[in-house]
């Protein structure tokens, strides 16, 4: 009888400990405010912008309330822009340098911008982020004559830029324009689960980068094939769709001009909003999926995931 009572007491103590452990885990969950930047393009110009009630959010598959919705159009809505150029791009990219320069010149005067070059798996910055756009233009150049493979993998370079973003301003929008063929020369077949692409997506989302990609063939034979062009373009689309940006290309060849692409990017910069919402997170940062719809006559583009920190605001 004594042994039975002892076993029962031990079982009760173990059960109490387990209950306490679960209770502690439950207590560690907390509701925090998170935010992300989205782009909403109306079919027709709307002077007042899109109203908050027209936007509907699903967080981790469940409808969620929007707690803040701010148009990012005034000077207080800071923008940081990096134009990331593939070091393997062939010399004919020089024909597009004037379009790149005009885009940088057209950015809002208070936009901080710099140019970086994909070199050996790194994003080699041409200089610091600056509002002195003229100084950025003076450093704009082609790299080593389009030597194939000089960038290693454009996704290594994007990850490097995300991890070493040249600013600590947590309130600024972080925008990237990638000019590359998108081919991962470490695995040239098209693989939607390419680990380097998946890592680049994860790093970009963590760093809050919004990525736009302009397809431009390098000097390598592979990307001059339809398969190679398709592989690069599809991998770039994964990056831009996951970060809330957009991909631009013209068939399997190079476009005559970048000007229409830059005009679209400029329009998107002028139609961005900061979206705030409440969510529950544990004691570690985590990725949460978001889906947005708009009931107005407009098209919304948003990151597919947001990285949420405990205690975030």
C-alpha positions in Angstrom: 0.0 0.0 0.0 2.9 2.3 0.9 4.5 1.7 -2.5 1.3 2.4 -4.3 0.9 5.7 -2.4 4.5 6.6 -3.2 4.0 5.9 -6.9 0.8 7.9 -7.0 2.6 10.8 -5.3 5.5 10.6 -7.8 3.0 10.5 -10.7 1.1 13.5 -9.4 4.4 15.4 -8.9 5.5 14.6 -12.5 2.1 15.6 -13.8 2.2 18.9 -11.9 5.7 19.6 -13.2 4.6 18.9 -16.8 1.5 21.2 -16.3 3.7 23.9 -14.9 6.1 23.6 -17.9 3.2 23.9 -20.4 1.9 26.9 -18.4 5.3 28.6 -18.5 5.5 28.0 -22.3 2.1 29.5 -22.6 3.1 32.6 -20.6 6.1 33.1 -22.9 3.7 33.8 -25.8 3.2 37.5 -26.2 1.2 39.8 -28.5 3.3 42.4 -30.3 2.8 44.9 -33.0 4.6 44.2 -36.3 4.7 46.0 -39.6 5.7 45.6 -43.2 5.8 47.8 -46.3 3.4 47.0 -49.1 2.7 48.5 -52.6 -0.8 49.2 -53.8 -1.2 50.4 -57.4 -4.7 51.8 -58.2 -6.2 51.3 -61.6 -6.9 55.1 -61.7 -5.1 57.8 -59.7 -6.7 58.3 -56.3 -5.6 61.6 -54.7 -6.4 60.5 -51.2 -4.8 57.1 -51.7 -6.3 53.7 -50.9 -8.4 53.7 -47.7 -7.5 51.3 -44.9 -10.9 49.6 -44.9 -10.2 48.4 -48.5 -7.2 46.3 -47.4 -7.7 42.9 -45.8 -5.0 40.9 -44.1 -4.6 37.2 -43.4 -1.8 36.3 -41.0 -0.7 32.7 -40.9 -3.9 31.8 -42.8 -6.3 33.6 -40.4 -8.0 37.0 -40.8 -6.2 39.6 -38.8 -7.0 43.2 -37.9 -4.9 46.0 -39.3 -3.9 48.5 -36.6 -2.1 51.1 -38.8 -2.0 52.1 -42.4 0.2 54.9 -43.4 0.9 56.3 -47.0 4.7 56.7 -47.4 4.8 59.8 -49.5 6.1 62.6 -47.3 9.7 63.5 -46.5 9.5 61.7 -43.2 9.1 58.4 -45.0 12.8 57.7 -45.6 14.0 55.6 -48.4 17.4 53.8 -48.8 18.2 52.4 -52.3 20.9 50.1 -53.5 21.4 49.4 -57.2 23.1 46.0 -57.3 24.8 45.3 -60.6 26.1 41.8 -61.6 29.8 41.8 -62.1 29.3 39.1 -64.8 27.2 41.3 -67.0 28.6 41.7 -70.5 29.9 45.1 -71.7 26.8 45.8 -73.6 25.3 46.8 -70.3 27.1 50.0 -70.9 24.3 51.0 -73.2 22.0 51.0 -70.2 24.2 53.1 -68.0 22.4 56.3 -69.0 19.1 54.9 -68.0 20.6 53.8 -64.6 22.0 57.3 -64.1 18.7 58.9 -65.0 16.9 56.7 -62.5 19.3 57.6 -59.7 18.9 61.3 -60.6 15.1 61.0 -60.6 15.0 59.7 -57.0 13.6 62.0 -54.4 16.4 64.3 -53.2 16.2 62.9 -49.7 16.6 59.3 -50.9 19.8 57.7 -49.8 21.3 55.7 -52.6 24.5 53.8 -53.6 25.6 51.3 -56.2 27.0 47.9 -55.4 28.7 45.3 -57.6 28.4 41.5 -57.4 32.0 40.4 -57.0 33.0 36.9 -55.9 29.8 36.3 -53.9 29.9 39.7 -52.2 28.0 42.9 -52.7 30.9 45.3 -53.1 29.6 48.8 -52.3 30.8 51.7 -54.5 30.4 54.0 -51.5 28.1 54.7 -48.6 24.4 55.4 -48.8 24.1 59.1 -49.5 21.7 61.8 -50.7 24.5 63.2 -52.8 23.3 61.5 -56.0 25.9 63.2 -58.1 28.7 61.5 -56.2 27.0 58.2 -56.7 26.9 58.8 -60.5 30.6 59.6 -60.6 31.3 56.1 -59.3 28.9 54.3 -61.6 30.9 52.0 -63.9 31.0 48.6 -65.6 33.0 45.8 -63.9 35.7 43.6 -65.3 34.4 43.4 -68.9 31.6 40.9 -68.1 33.8 38.0 -67.1 31.4 35.1 -66.7 31.0 33.8 -63.2 32.7 36.7 -61.5 29.7 37.1 -59.2 29.7 33.4 -58.2 26.0 33.4 -57.5 23.9 36.5 -57.5 22.0 35.0 -54.5 25.2 34.9 -52.4 25.6 38.6 -53.2 22.0 39.5 -52.2 22.5 37.6 -48.9 25.7 39.5 -48.3 24.0 42.8 -48.9 21.1 41.8 -46.6 23.4 40.8 -43.8 25.6 43.9 -44.2 23.1 46.6 -45.2 25.0 49.9 -45.0 22.7 51.6 -42.6 21.2 50.9 -39.2 18.1 53.1 -39.7 15.3 50.8 -38.7 12.6 53.2 -40.0 13.8 53.6 -43.6 12.4 51.6 -46.5 15.1 49.3 -47.9 14.8 49.0 -51.7 17.1 47.0 -53.9 17.3 46.9 -57.7 19.2 43.8 -58.9 20.5 43.8 -62.5 21.6 40.2 -63.3 20.8 37.1 -65.4 19.7 35.4 -62.2 21.6 32.2 -63.0 23.0 30.4 -60.0 26.3 29.2 -61.4 26.8 26.7 -58.5 23.7 24.8 -59.8 22.7 25.9 -63.3 19.6 23.8 -63.6 16.3 25.3 -62.6 15.5 24.1 -59.0 12.6 25.9 -57.2 14.2 24.6 -54.0 17.6 26.0 -54.8 19.2 26.4 -51.3 21.1 29.5 -52.1 17.9 31.2 -53.4 16.0 30.1 -50.3 18.7 31.5 -48.1 18.7 34.8 -50.0 14.9 35.0 -49.6 15.2 34.4 -45.9 18.0 36.9 -45.4 16.2 39.5 -47.5 13.0 39.1 -45.5 14.9 39.3 -42.2 16.6 42.5 -43.3 13.3 44.0 -44.7 14.5 44.3 -48.2 12.1 44.9 -51.1 13.8 43.6 -54.2 13.2 44.5 -57.8 15.1 42.4 -60.5 15.9 43.5 -64.0 17.0 40.5 -66.2 20.2 41.1 -68.2 22.2 38.3 -69.8 25.8 37.9 -68.8 28.6 36.9 -71.1 28.1 33.2 -70.5 26.7 30.8 -73.1 24.3 29.1 -70.7 22.0 32.1 -70.1 21.8 32.6 -73.9 19.7 29.4 -74.2 16.0 29.5 -73.6 16.4 27.1 -70.7 19.1 29.2 -69.1 17.1 32.4 -69.5 14.0 30.7 -68.0 16.0 29.3 -65.1 17.4 32.7 -64.2 14.1 34.6 -64.6 12.2 32.1 -62.5 14.7 32.2 -59.7 14.6 36.0 -59.7 10.8 35.9 -59.6 11.1 33.8 -56.4 13.2 36.6 -54.8 10.9 39.4 -55.9 7.6 37.7 -55.1 8.8 36.8 -51.6 10.0 40.3 -50.8 7.2 42.3 -52.3 9.1 43.6 -55.3 8.8 42.9 -59.0 10.8 41.2 -61.8 11.3 42.7 -65.2 12.4 41.0 -68.4 11.7 41.0 -72.1 11.5 37.4 -73.4 14.8 35.5 -73.4 16.9 38.5 -74.6 18.0 41.8 -73.3 15.6 44.8 -73.4 16.4 47.8 -75.6 16.0 50.2 -72.6 15.6 50.0 -68.8 13.6 53.3 -68.8 10.1 51.6 -68.7 11.2 49.4 -65.8 12.6 52.3 -63.8 9.4 54.3 -64.4 7.4 51.4 -62.9 9.7 51.1 -59.9 9.4 54.9 -59.4 5.6 54.6 -59.5 5.7 51.8 -56.9 7.9 53.8 -54.6 5.3 56.5 -54.7 2.5 54.1 -53.9 3.8 52.3 -50.8 2.2 52.0 -47.4 3.3 50.9 -44.0 1.0 48.3 -42.7 0.8 47.6 -38.9 -0.9 44.6 -37.3 -0.9 42.7 -34.0 0.4 39.2 -33.8 1.4 36.6 -31.2 5.1 35.4 -31.0 7.1 33.2 -28.6 10.4 34.0 -27.0 12.3 33.8 -30.3 12.0 35.7 -33.6 10.0 33.8 -36.2 8.7 34.1 -39.8 5.0 34.5 -40.2 3.1 34.4 -43.5 1.0 37.3 -44.7 -1.6 37.5 -47.5 -3.3 40.7 -48.6 -6.3 41.5 -50.7 -7.7 44.9 -51.7 -11.4 45.5 -52.3 -10.8 48.7 -54.3 -9.8 48.7 -58.0 -6.2 48.2 -57.3 -3.4 45.6 -57.3 -1.5 44.9 -54.1 2.1 43.6 -53.9 3.5 42.6 -50.5 6.1 40.3 -49.0 4.9 36.7 -48.5 6.5 36.6 -45.0 7.4 39.0 -42.2 10.1 38.4 -39.6 8.6 39.1 -36.1 10.7 39.8 -33.0 9.5 39.4 -29.4 8.8 42.8 -27.9 8.7 44.3 -31.4 6.9 47.5 -32.0 
